[in-house]
Amino acid sequence: VKQIPDLKELYDKYNDKIVIIGINEKDKIEKVKAFTKQFEMNWPQIKYDEQISKSFGEVHTFPLGVLFDQNGRLIGYGIEPKKIITVLSRSE
């Protein structure tokens, strides 16, 4: 919840350059929908599953910032939204 304002800033400012995907570990879909509506999280939400585990390994920390370049190459792991905002603002 603490990082939601930074995620919203990131999404609002850079949604034409980045994709944010929320990954939920264990909550039921109704709870996720209510939460995302309450906090106006307008990006896609998906369920953590075996495919995500294969892609990123075991994830034990939520939220987890993962950053890829335009070619799909992993360039950052465990990055907070403020850090991503800083990096993107330098490239403007």
C-alpha positions, 0 to 999 in steps of 0.5 A: 500500500505504501508504494501505490502513490509512486506506482500511480505516478509512474503509471500516469506519467510513463504509461506510454513507455512502460507496462505495469502489471500487478501480481497477486500471490494469494487473494481471491479475485473479488478482493483484488478487484475491490482493492484495485478499485479502492486505490485506483490502480488502472493497470492489469492484475494477474495471479502469481502462478507456476509460469511466473515462478518459472520466469522470475524464480520464487518470489518472496517479496511483494511488491517486487519491481522488475524492469525490462528493456524494450527487447525483453532483457531484464535490466533491474530486479527488486527496484522501487517505483521511485527509482524507476521514476528517477531512471525514466526522468533522466532519459527524457 
